[in-house]
Amino acid sequence: MEDQQAYRLQVRLSGLHCNGCAMRVKSTLEELPEVLSATVSEGRDSCEVELRESPGDPQSLVSTIEALGFSASLDS
């Protein structure tokens, strides 16, 4: 079996007020088929997303988070 390379994106978050908010972002992202895992750091207002393949449109992850009511931007 061939090893696949995972891709990581850093996302800056705003509006997380509690662990429940962080878990909501994490679980929503992890439901997306292209996402292997998401690690949300409430205290640092950031999220690391591990993807199965190179993101065609990384902005779609930002839109998904914003649809939950939080602010998000790709960390350059």
N, C-alpha and C positions, 0 to 999 in steps of 0.2 A: 504494500500500500504506500502511495506517495504522500509525503508530508506536504501539507498546504501551509502557505505563509499567511499568518493573520495580520491584519492591518489595525492600527490603533489611531484613534482620534481623541483629542482633548477638547472638551466643551466647557465653556465658562457658563455658570448658572447664576441666576438671581431670583430671589423670591422663595427660596427654601426656608421654611420656618421651623421645621421639626424633622425628626427621623421619618415620620410618616410621609412627608413630602419627598424625601430622598428615596424612600422605598417605592413610592408611586412612579417616580421617574425611572428607577432601575427596572422595575417589573414591566413597565410599558415598553422600554427600549428592548428588553430581552424577549419580548413577544414578536419583535420584528424578525423576519426570516434571515436577514443579512447579519444580524447581531449574534455573536457568540456569547459575549458577556458585557455587562456594564457595571462599573464601580463608581458610586456616587459618594462624594465627600461633602457632607453638609457643612462642616466647619470651614472648608476651603472653597466652597461654592464652585466645585468643579466636578467633572465627570470624565472618566476614561472609558471609551467604548472600543471593544475589540470586535472587528468585523471579519467575516469569512473571506472576503475578497476586497480588492481596492474599491472604495466607494465611488460609484458613478456620479452621485449627487449628494455630497455630505451635508448640504444644506437641508436635505429632507429630514435628517435627524434633529436638526435645530427646530424645524417646523413641527415635528412630532412633540417635542418638549414644550414648545410654545402653545400648542393646542391644549396642553394640560394646565395652562395658566401661569407658567413660569417664563422668565426671560432666559434666552440662551444665545450663545455666539460661539463660533469655532475659535479655538485658541490658536493663534498663529505661531 
